[in-house]
Amino acid sequence: MDLYDKLDVLVKKAEELDALGDKFVKVDDEKNPVQAYCMEKALLEMADELEGISDTFTDEEREEIFNALDYDEYVEIQKLIDETR
């Protein structure tokens, strides 16, 4: 799988995660504890999938991605990376 295929899969999975997260926020876990639990598990699984996809990027591919960013985008992504550490 080339870089653009990996990015495409990553973006699609991130969109799925975002959509499910939007639904999860609306669930009342006191009224629907089973639904909330299932959605939480699904979100965690999707996050694991995203992490797995990101682990497939080589150092060269990561460098290519960062080189394609402008400075402001690079700074913003670096902040996100630093926050997760």
Secondary structure by P-SEA (a helix, b strand, c coil): ccaaaaaaaaaaaaaaaaaaaaaaaaccccccaaaaaaaaaaaaaaaaaaaaaaaaccaaaaaaaaaaccaaaaaaaaaaaaaac
